[in-house]
Amino acid sequence: MWKYVIAIIVFSLGLCACDEHRTSAPVVACRRTVLVYMEARNNLASEALDDLDEMRRGEIPADSRLLVYRSRRGEPNPVLCEVFEGGDSVLVNYSDTVLATDPKHMANVLADVRRLAPSREFGMVFWSHSSGWRQKASRGFGSENGRMMTVTDLALALGSERAIDFLFFDCCYMGCAEVAYELRNCADYMVASPCEVPAGGMPYDLTLAELFNPDLTEGLKNAVDLTVDSYLADPAERCPSTLSVVDLRKMDKLIEAVEPVLGNELPEGFKPQRFSRDVPYKYMFTDLGQYIGALGASIPDGVILHERHTPKIWSTIDLTHCSGLTIYMPDPKNGFDYTYRGYNTLSWAKYLHLNQ
């Protein structure tokens, strides 16, 4: 929660917190604000419009607000807008020179949201491309003008005060132990996918009400179910959908469970569950539960609160093992190289002294 929001902030620009029809009033703290951070200056520009239309059809409670930071290819400059049933209104225009993938700019956007939409509870949805824990080359989160944001940069932008109640990644490959550990001090809960997320992403017209559910964990679980069920309802059942609700406050318990077994030998013939058919992603992520289970450990109770997945990925990979989080399993033939893609710079790797 934004525990440091302690007073009513007064503006002369006609902004209000929970009733877009008021024209000049104090900005008071709502129950919950949800920010969708939409980075679409890339090949997802058309999907951004589709999802914005879904949001306008979604259910937003009268005591809460939905804000969208939109940086989209084909539009002159990024904006912070408020979305309500049937429309939206711009609150802030940003310079066309800023990058959504700049952690300093993200921090500035968060400051604007705190100022314009103070609330007792706060959730954040990440909308763009992403590639999990990868620190070097290509993208971590986002892809804008050749720039990306690593998960370590993301943690810096979000802050370490747990001022955010939940992080929801509507983007690929962020459901890994390394990302969860990096963001452990940024929020209480994280929802993410261990594999690729289809371009259609989350069906916001169905899930939006659950992101505002007064019962936070129940709402996140429901949003997961509604998303996966929407893909299972596809007659082709081709698109993958894997999502889990993770308690970031339990990350210390997770890494403590993993640490003693990392030096153990895997059983002969062990075949890791992969979550991608594409190089290099199929070598970056394997199922956490399967991997540490083969080494002699298990995921502690309460780390993964809920998990759902389709039976296959793109009709080609069977999801036999899907615990809700992945882990990097380096190839022993390469001497367990933990420097791959900057892995050894992650907090997870540093704690475990991997290739330090």
C-alpha positions as a Markdown table, in Angstrom:
| # | Residue | x | y | z |
|---|---|---|---|---|
| 1 | Met | 0.0 | 0.0 | 0.0 |
| 2 | Trp | 1.0 | 3.6 | -0.4 |
| 3 | Lys | 1.4 | 4.0 | 3.4 |
| 4 | Tyr | 3.1 | 7.3 | 3.0 |
| 5 | Val | 0.0 | 8.9 | 1.4 |
| 6 | Ile | -1.1 | 10.8 | 4.5 |
| 7 | Ala | -2.9 | 13.9 | 3.4 |
| 8 | Ile | -5.4 | 15.3 | 0.8 |
| 9 | Ile | -3.6 | 16.9 | -2.1 |
| 10 | Val | -5.3 | 19.9 | -3.7 |
| 11 | Phe | -5.0 | 20.8 | -7.3 |
| 12 | Ser | -6.3 | 23.6 | -9.4 |
| 13 | Leu | -6.4 | 21.7 | -12.7 |
| 14 | Gly | -9.8 | 20.1 | -12.2 |
| 15 | Leu | -8.4 | 16.6 | -11.4 |
| 16 | Cys | -10.3 | 14.3 | -9.1 |
| 17 | Ala | -9.8 | 10.9 | -7.6 |
| 18 | Cys | -12.9 | 8.8 | -7.9 |
| 19 | Asp | -15.4 | 10.7 | -9.9 |
| 20 | Glu | -14.4 | 11.9 | -13.3 |
| 21 | His | -17.6 | 14.1 | -13.4 |
| 22 | Arg | -16.3 | 16.5 | -10.7 |
| 23 | Thr | -14.4 | 19.4 | -12.1 |
| 24 | Ser | -12.8 | 21.2 | -9.2 |
| 25 | Ala | -12.2 | 19.3 | -5.9 |
| 26 | Pro | -9.6 | 17.9 | -3.6 |
| 27 | Val | -7.8 | 14.8 | -4.8 |
| 28 | Val | -8.6 | 12.2 | -2.1 |
| 29 | Ala | -7.2 | 8.8 | -1.6 |
| 30 | Cys | -9.1 | 6.0 | -3.3 |
| 31 | Arg | -9.3 | 2.4 | -2.2 |
| 32 | Arg | -7.1 | 1.1 | -5.0 |
| 33 | Thr | -5.4 | 2.5 | -8.0 |
| 34 | Val | -4.2 | 0.2 | -10.8 |
| 35 | Leu | -1.6 | 1.5 | -13.3 |
| 36 | Val | -1.1 | -0.3 | -16.6 |
| 37 | Tyr | 2.4 | 0.5 | -17.8 |
| 38 | Met | 2.0 | 0.1 | -21.6 |
| 39 | Glu | 5.2 | 0.2 | -23.6 |
| 40 | Ala | 4.1 | -0.2 | -27.2 |
| 41 | Arg | 6.6 | 1.7 | -29.4 |
| 42 | Asn | 7.2 | -1.6 | -31.2 |
| 43 | Asn | 5.3 | -4.3 | -33.1 |
| 44 | Leu | 2.6 | -4.5 | -30.4 |
| 45 | Ala | 1.1 | -1.1 | -31.3 |
| 46 | Ser | -2.2 | -2.5 | -32.7 |
| 47 | Glu | -2.6 | -4.9 | -29.8 |
| 48 | Ala | -2.3 | -1.9 | -27.5 |
| 49 | Leu | -5.4 | -0.4 | -29.0 |
| 50 | Asp | -7.3 | -3.7 | -28.7 |
| 51 | Asp | -6.4 | -4.0 | -25.0 |
| 52 | Leu | -7.3 | -0.3 | -24.3 |
| 53 | Asp | -10.7 | -1.0 | -25.9 |
| 54 | Glu | -11.1 | -4.0 | -23.5 |
| 55 | Met | -10.2 | -1.8 | -20.6 |
| 56 | Arg | -12.9 | 0.7 | -21.5 |
| 57 | Arg | -15.4 | -2.2 | -21.4 |
| 58 | Gly | -14.2 | -3.5 | -18.1 |
| 59 | Glu | -15.6 | -2.9 | -14.7 |
| 60 | Ile | -13.9 | -0.2 | -12.6 |
| 61 | Pro | -15.4 | 0.3 | -9.1 |
| 62 | Ala | -16.5 | 3.7 | -8.1 |
| 63 | Asp | -14.0 | 3.8 | -5.2 |
| 64 | Ser | -11.0 | 3.0 | -7.4 |
| 65 | Arg | -9.1 | 4.2 | -10.5 |
| 66 | Leu | -7.5 | 2.8 | -13.6 |
| 67 | Leu | -4.6 | 4.7 | -15.0 |
| 68 | Val | -2.6 | 3.8 | -18.2 |
| 69 | Tyr | 0.8 | 5.0 | -19.1 |
| 70 | Arg | 0.8 | 4.7 | -22.9 |
| 71 | Ser | 3.9 | 4.9 | -25.0 |
| 72 | Arg | 2.8 | 3.7 | -28.4 |
| 73 | Arg | 4.2 | 3.7 | -31.9 |
| 74 | Gly | 2.2 | 6.0 | -34.2 |
| 75 | Glu | 1.4 | 8.5 | -31.4 |
| 76 | Pro | 3.3 | 11.8 | -31.0 |
| 77 | Asn | 4.2 | 11.4 | -27.4 |
| 78 | Pro | 3.7 | 9.2 | -24.3 |
| 79 | Val | 0.7 | 10.1 | -22.0 |
| 80 | Leu | -0.6 | 9.1 | -18.6 |
| 81 | Cys | -4.4 | 8.8 | -18.9 |
| 82 | Glu | -7.3 | 7.7 | -16.8 |
| 83 | Val | -9.5 | 5.0 | -18.3 |
| 84 | Phe | -13.2 | 4.8 | -17.4 |
| 85 | Glu | -16.2 | 3.0 | -18.8 |
| 86 | Gly | -16.5 | 4.0 | -22.5 |
| 87 | Gly | -13.5 | 6.3 | -22.7 |
| 88 | Asp | -10.4 | 7.9 | -21.2 |
| 89 | Ser | -8.9 | 11.3 | -20.4 |
| 90 | Val | -5.3 | 12.5 | -20.5 |
| 91 | Leu | -3.7 | 13.6 | -17.2 |
| 92 | Val | -0.1 | 14.1 | -18.2 |
| 93 | Asn | 1.6 | 14.6 | -21.6 |
| 94 | Tyr | 5.3 | 13.6 | -21.6 |
| 95 | Ser | 8.1 | 14.6 | -24.0 |
| 96 | Asp | 8.5 | 12.6 | -27.1 |
| 97 | Thr | 12.2 | 12.1 | -26.2 |
| 98 | Val | 11.6 | 10.1 | -23.1 |
| 99 | Leu | 11.9 | 6.3 | -23.1 |
| 100 | Ala | 9.4 | 4.1 | -21.2 |
| 101 | Thr | 12.3 | 1.6 | -20.7 |
| 102 | Asp | 14.4 | 4.3 | -18.8 |
| 103 | Pro | 14.1 | 3.4 | -15.1 |
| 104 | Lys | 14.3 | 7.0 | -14.1 |
| 105 | His | 11.3 | 7.8 | -16.4 |
| 106 | Met | 9.3 | 4.9 | -14.9 |
| 107 | Ala | 10.0 | 6.3 | -11.4 |
| 108 | Asn | 8.8 | 9.7 | -12.6 |
| 109 | Val | 5.6 | 8.2 | -13.9 |
| 110 | Leu | 5.0 | 6.4 | -10.6 |
| 111 | Ala | 5.5 | 9.7 | -8.8 |
| 112 | Asp | 2.9 | 11.3 | -11.1 |
| 113 | Val | 0.5 | 8.5 | -10.3 |
| 114 | Arg | 1.0 | 8.9 | -6.6 |
| 115 | Arg | 0.4 | 12.6 | -6.9 |
| 116 | Leu | -2.7 | 12.4 | -9.2 |
| 117 | Ala | -4.3 | 9.2 | -7.9 |
| 118 | Pro | -3.4 | 8.6 | -4.3 |
| 119 | Ser | -4.8 | 5.4 | -2.9 |
| 120 | Arg | -4.7 | 3.0 | 0.0 |
| 121 | Glu | -3.8 | 0.1 | -2.3 |
| 122 | Phe | -1.9 | 0.0 | -5.5 |
| 123 | Gly | -1.4 | -2.5 | -8.3 |
| 124 | Met | 0.7 | -2.3 | -11.4 |
| 125 | Val | 0.4 | -4.2 | -14.7 |
| 126 | Phe | 3.3 | -4.4 | -17.1 |
| 127 | Trp | 2.4 | -4.5 | -20.8 |
| 128 | Ser | 5.0 | -5.0 | -23.5 |
| 129 | His | 7.6 | -7.5 | -24.6 |
| 130 | Ser | 9.9 | -9.1 | -22.0 |
| 131 | Ser | 12.4 | -11.8 | -21.6 |
| 132 | Gly | 12.6 | -12.7 | -17.9 |
| 133 | Trp | 15.9 | -12.4 | -16.1 |
| 134 | Arg | 18.1 | -11.8 | -19.1 |
| 135 | Gln | 20.5 | -9.0 | -18.3 |
| 136 | Lys | 22.5 | -8.6 | -21.5 |
| 137 | Ala | 21.5 | -8.3 | -25.1 |
| 138 | Ser | 18.0 | -7.8 | -26.5 |
| 139 | Arg | 15.3 | -7.0 | -23.9 |
| 140 | Gly | 14.5 | -7.6 | -20.3 |
| 141 | Phe | 11.2 | -5.6 | -20.0 |
| 142 | Gly | 10.1 | -3.5 | -22.9 |
| 143 | Ser | 11.5 | -2.8 | -26.3 |
| 144 | Glu | 11.6 | 0.8 | -27.3 |
| 145 | Asn | 13.9 | 2.3 | -29.9 |
| 146 | Gly | 16.4 | -0.5 | -29.3 |
| 147 | Arg | 16.4 | 0.0 | -25.5 |
| 148 | Met | 15.2 | -2.4 | -22.8 |
| 149 | Met | 15.0 | -2.4 | -19.0 |
| 150 | Thr | 16.8 | -5.1 | -17.1 |
| 151 | Val | 15.0 | -6.6 | -14.1 |
| 152 | Thr | 17.6 | -5.0 | -11.9 |
| 153 | Asp | 16.8 | -1.6 | -13.4 |
| 154 | Leu | 13.1 | -2.4 | -12.9 |
| 155 | Ala | 13.6 | -3.1 | -9.2 |
| 156 | Leu | 15.4 | 0.2 | -8.8 |
| 157 | Ala | 12.5 | 2.0 | -10.6 |
| 158 | Leu | 9.9 | 0.4 | -8.4 |
| 159 | Gly | 11.7 | 1.0 | -5.1 |
| 160 | Ser | 12.3 | -1.3 | -2.1 |
| 161 | Glu | 9.6 | -0.1 | 0.3 |
| 162 | Arg | 6.9 | -2.6 | -0.9 |
| 163 | Ala | 4.7 | 0.4 | -1.6 |
| 164 | Ile | 3.0 | -1.7 | -4.4 |
| 165 | Asp | 0.5 | -4.5 | -3.5 |
| 166 | Phe | 0.9 | -6.5 | -6.7 |
| 167 | Leu | 2.8 | -6.6 | -9.9 |
| 168 | Phe | 1.0 | -8.3 | -12.9 |
| 169 | Phe | 3.2 | -9.1 | -15.9 |
| 170 | Asp | 1.1 | -9.3 | -19.0 |
| 171 | Cys | 4.2 | -10.2 | -21.0 |
| 172 | Cys | 6.5 | -13.1 | -21.7 |
| 173 | Tyr | 8.8 | -15.2 | -19.5 |
| 174 | Met | 8.7 | -13.1 | -16.3 |
| 175 | Gly | 7.5 | -16.0 | -14.1 |
| 176 | Cys | 11.0 | -17.1 | -13.0 |
| 177 | Ala | 12.5 | -17.4 | -9.6 |
| 178 | Glu | 15.3 | -15.0 | -10.5 |
| 179 | Val | 12.8 | -12.2 | -11.4 |
| 180 | Ala | 10.7 | -12.9 | -8.3 |
| 181 | Tyr | 13.7 | -12.7 | -6.1 |
| 182 | Glu | 15.0 | -9.5 | -7.7 |
| 183 | Leu | 11.6 | -7.8 | -7.1 |
| 184 | Arg | 11.0 | -9.3 | -3.6 |
| 185 | Asn | 11.2 | -6.0 | -1.9 |
| 186 | Cys | 9.1 | -4.1 | -4.5 |
| 187 | Ala | 5.7 | -5.6 | -3.9 |
| 188 | Asp | 3.8 | -8.2 | -1.9 |
| 189 | Tyr | 2.6 | -10.4 | -4.8 |
| 190 | Met | 3.6 | -11.0 | -8.4 |
| 191 | Val | 1.5 | -12.6 | -11.2 |
| 192 | Ala | 3.6 | -13.8 | -14.2 |
| 193 | Ser | 3.9 | -16.4 | -16.9 |
| 194 | Pro | 6.9 | -18.8 | -17.1 |
| 195 | Cys | 6.5 | -19.0 | -20.9 |
| 196 | Glu | 5.5 | -16.8 | -23.9 |
| 197 | Val | 2.4 | -14.7 | -23.6 |
| 198 | Pro | 0.2 | -14.6 | -26.8 |
| 199 | Ala | -0.1 | -11.1 | -28.4 |
| 200 | Gly | -3.7 | -10.9 | -27.2 |
| 201 | Gly | -2.5 | -11.1 | -23.6 |
| 202 | Met | -5.0 | -10.8 | -20.7 |
| 203 | Pro | -8.7 | -10.3 | -21.6 |
| 204 | Tyr | -9.1 | -7.0 | -19.7 |
| 205 | Asp | -12.8 | -6.8 | -20.2 |
| 206 | Leu | -13.1 | -10.0 | -18.2 |
| 207 | Thr | -10.3 | -9.6 | -15.6 |
| 208 | Leu | -10.4 | -5.9 | -14.8 |
| 209 | Ala | -13.0 | -6.2 | -12.1 |
| 210 | Glu | -10.8 | -8.9 | -10.4 |
| 211 | Leu | -7.8 | -6.6 | -10.3 |
| 212 | Phe | -10.0 | -4.3 | -8.1 |
| 213 | Asn | -11.4 | -7.2 | -6.0 |
| 214 | Pro | -11.3 | -6.1 | -2.3 |
| 215 | Asp | -10.0 | -9.6 | -1.6 |
| 216 | Leu | -6.6 | -9.0 | -3.2 |
| 217 | Thr | -5.3 | -12.6 | -3.5 |
| 218 | Glu | -8.7 | -14.0 | -4.4 |
| 219 | Gly | -8.9 | -11.4 | -7.2 |
| 220 | Leu | -5.5 | -12.2 | -8.6 |
| 221 | Lys | -6.3 | -15.9 | -8.6 |
| 222 | Asn | -9.6 | -15.2 | -10.4 |
| 223 | Ala | -7.8 | -13.1 | -13.0 |
| 224 | Val | -5.4 | -16.0 | -13.6 |
| 225 | Asp | -8.3 | -18.4 | -14.0 |
| 226 | Leu | -10.3 | -16.1 | -16.4 |
| 227 | Thr | -7.2 | -15.6 | -18.6 |
| 228 | Val | -6.3 | -19.2 | -18.9 |
| 229 | Asp | -9.9 | -20.3 | -19.3 |
| 230 | Ser | -10.3 | -17.8 | -22.2 |
| 231 | Tyr | -7.4 | -19.5 | -24.1 |
| 232 | Leu | -8.7 | -23.0 | -23.2 |
| 233 | Ala | -12.1 | -21.9 | -24.8 |
| 234 | Asp | -10.3 | -21.5 | -28.1 |
| 235 | Pro | -11.4 | -24.4 | -30.3 |
| 236 | Ala | -7.8 | -24.8 | -31.5 |
| 237 | Glu | -6.4 | -24.6 | -28.0 |
| 238 | Arg | -3.1 | -23.6 | -29.6 |
| 239 | Cys | -2.1 | -20.5 | -27.7 |
| 240 | Pro | -0.2 | -21.1 | -24.5 |
| 241 | Ser | -1.3 | -19.6 | -21.3 |
| 242 | Thr | 0.6 | -20.2 | -18.1 |
| 243 | Leu | 0.1 | -17.9 | -15.1 |
| 244 | Ser | 0.9 | -18.1 | -11.4 |
| 245 | Val | 0.4 | -15.9 | -8.3 |
| 246 | Val | 3.6 | -15.7 | -6.3 |
| 247 | Asp | 4.1 | -14.3 | -2.7 |
| 248 | Leu | 7.2 | -12.2 | -3.0 |
| 249 | Arg | 7.4 | -12.0 | 0.7 |
| 250 | Lys | 8.4 | -15.7 | 0.7 |
| 251 | Met | 11.4 | -15.4 | -1.6 |
| 252 | Asp | 13.9 | -15.7 | 1.2 |
| 253 | Lys | 12.4 | -19.0 | 2.1 |
| 254 | Leu | 12.6 | -20.1 | -1.5 |
| 255 | Ile | 16.3 | -19.3 | -2.0 |
| 256 | Glu | 17.1 | -20.9 | 1.4 |
| 257 | Ala | 15.5 | -24.1 | 0.2 |
| 258 | Val | 17.4 | -24.0 | -3.1 |
| 259 | Glu | 20.9 | -23.2 | -1.7 |
| 260 | Pro | 21.8 | -26.5 | -0.1 |
| 261 | Val | 20.9 | -28.7 | -3.1 |
| 262 | Leu | 22.4 | -26.7 | -6.0 |
| 263 | Gly | 25.7 | -28.8 | -5.9 |
| 264 | Asn | 23.8 | -32.1 | -6.0 |
| 265 | Glu | 24.0 | -34.3 | -9.1 |
| 266 | Leu | 20.9 | -34.6 | -11.3 |
| 267 | Pro | 19.6 | -38.2 | -11.8 |
| 268 | Glu | 20.8 | -39.9 | -15.0 |
| 269 | Gly | 18.5 | -39.2 | -17.9 |
| 270 | Phe | 16.9 | -36.1 | -16.3 |
| 271 | Lys | 15.0 | -34.2 | -19.0 |
| 272 | Pro | 14.2 | -30.6 | -18.0 |
| 273 | Gln | 10.8 | -29.1 | -18.8 |
| 274 | Arg | 11.3 | -26.4 | -21.3 |
| 275 | Phe | 9.0 | -23.4 | -21.8 |
| 276 | Ser | 9.9 | -22.3 | -25.3 |
| 277 | Arg | 10.7 | -23.7 | -28.7 |
| 278 | Asp | 12.8 | -20.7 | -29.6 |
| 279 | Val | 16.6 | -20.3 | -29.1 |
| 280 | Pro | 17.8 | -19.0 | -26.7 |
| 281 | Tyr | 14.7 | -19.0 | -24.6 |
| 282 | Lys | 14.4 | -22.8 | -24.5 |
| 283 | Tyr | 17.8 | -22.9 | -22.8 |
| 284 | Met | 17.0 | -20.2 | -20.3 |
| 285 | Phe | 14.0 | -21.5 | -18.4 |
| 286 | Thr | 13.2 | -24.9 | -16.9 |
| 287 | Asp | 10.6 | -25.8 | -14.3 |
| 288 | Leu | 11.7 | -24.8 | -10.8 |
| 289 | Gly | 9.7 | -27.5 | -9.1 |
| 290 | Gln | 10.9 | -30.3 | -11.4 |
| 291 | Tyr | 14.6 | -29.1 | -11.2 |
| 292 | Ile | 15.0 | -28.7 | -7.4 |
| 293 | Gly | 12.8 | -31.7 | -6.8 |
| 294 | Ala | 15.4 | -33.8 | -8.8 |
| 295 | Leu | 18.1 | -32.3 | -6.6 |
| 296 | Gly | 16.3 | -33.2 | -3.4 |
| 297 | Ala | 14.4 | -30.1 | -2.4 |
| 298 | Ser | 10.9 | -28.7 | -2.9 |
| 299 | Ile | 9.3 | -25.3 | -3.2 |
| 300 | Pro | 8.3 | -24.1 | 0.3 |
| 301 | Asp | 4.5 | -23.9 | 1.1 |
| 302 | Gly | 3.0 | -20.5 | 0.4 |
| 303 | Val | 5.5 | -19.4 | -2.3 |
| 304 | Ile | 3.2 | -20.1 | -5.2 |
| 305 | Leu | -0.4 | -19.4 | -4.2 |
| 306 | His | -2.1 | -20.4 | -7.4 |
| 307 | Glu | -1.0 | -21.8 | -10.8 |
| 308 | Arg | -2.9 | -22.5 | -14.1 |
| 309 | His | -1.6 | -23.6 | -17.5 |
| 310 | Thr | -2.8 | -24.9 | -20.8 |
| 311 | Pro | -1.7 | -28.5 | -21.6 |
| 312 | Lys | 0.7 | -27.4 | -24.4 |
| 313 | Ile | 2.7 | -24.5 | -25.7 |
| 314 | Trp | 1.9 | -23.7 | -29.3 |
| 315 | Ser | 0.7 | -27.3 | -29.8 |
| 316 | Thr | 4.3 | -28.5 | -29.8 |
| 317 | Ile | 5.6 | -28.7 | -26.2 |
| 318 | Asp | 3.7 | -30.7 | -23.5 |
| 319 | Leu | 3.6 | -29.0 | -20.2 |
| 320 | Thr | 4.2 | -32.1 | -18.1 |
| 321 | His | 5.8 | -30.0 | -15.3 |
| 322 | Cys | 4.6 | -26.6 | -14.5 |
| 323 | Ser | 5.0 | -25.5 | -10.9 |
| 324 | Gly | 4.5 | -21.8 | -11.5 |
| 325 | Leu | 8.1 | -20.6 | -11.6 |
| 326 | Thr | 11.1 | -21.4 | -13.8 |
| 327 | Ile | 14.8 | -21.4 | -13.0 |
| 328 | Tyr | 17.9 | -21.2 | -15.2 |
| 329 | Met | 19.6 | -24.6 | -15.5 |
| 330 | Pro | 23.0 | -24.1 | -17.1 |
| 331 | Asp | 24.4 | -26.9 | -19.3 |
| 332 | Pro | 26.9 | -29.0 | -17.3 |
| 333 | Lys | 28.8 | -29.6 | -20.6 |
| 334 | Asn | 29.7 | -25.9 | -20.6 |
| 335 | Gly | 31.0 | -26.0 | -17.0 |
| 336 | Phe | 27.8 | -24.6 | -15.5 |
| 337 | Asp | 28.4 | -21.2 | -16.9 |
| 338 | Tyr | 26.4 | -18.7 | -14.8 |
| 339 | Thr | 27.7 | -15.7 | -16.6 |
| 340 | Tyr | 25.4 | -16.4 | -19.6 |
| 341 | Arg | 23.4 | -13.3 | -20.5 |
| 342 | Gly | 24.7 | -11.6 | -17.3 |
| 343 | Tyr | 23.0 | -14.1 | -15.0 |
| 344 | Asn | 25.7 | -13.7 | -12.4 |
| 345 | Thr | 24.8 | -10.0 | -11.9 |
| 346 | Leu | 21.3 | -11.0 | -10.5 |
| 347 | Ser | 20.7 | -10.8 | -6.8 |
| 348 | Trp | 19.7 | -14.5 | -6.9 |
| 349 | Ala | 23.0 | -15.5 | -8.4 |
| 350 | Lys | 25.0 | -13.2 | -6.0 |
| 351 | Tyr | 23.3 | -14.7 | -3.0 |
| 352 | Leu | 24.1 | -18.2 | -4.2 |
| 353 | His | 27.7 | -17.3 | -5.2 |
| 354 | Leu | 27.2 | -18.5 | -8.8 |
| 355 | Asn | 30.3 | -17.7 | -10.9 |
| 356 | Gln | 31.2 | -14.8 | -8.7 |
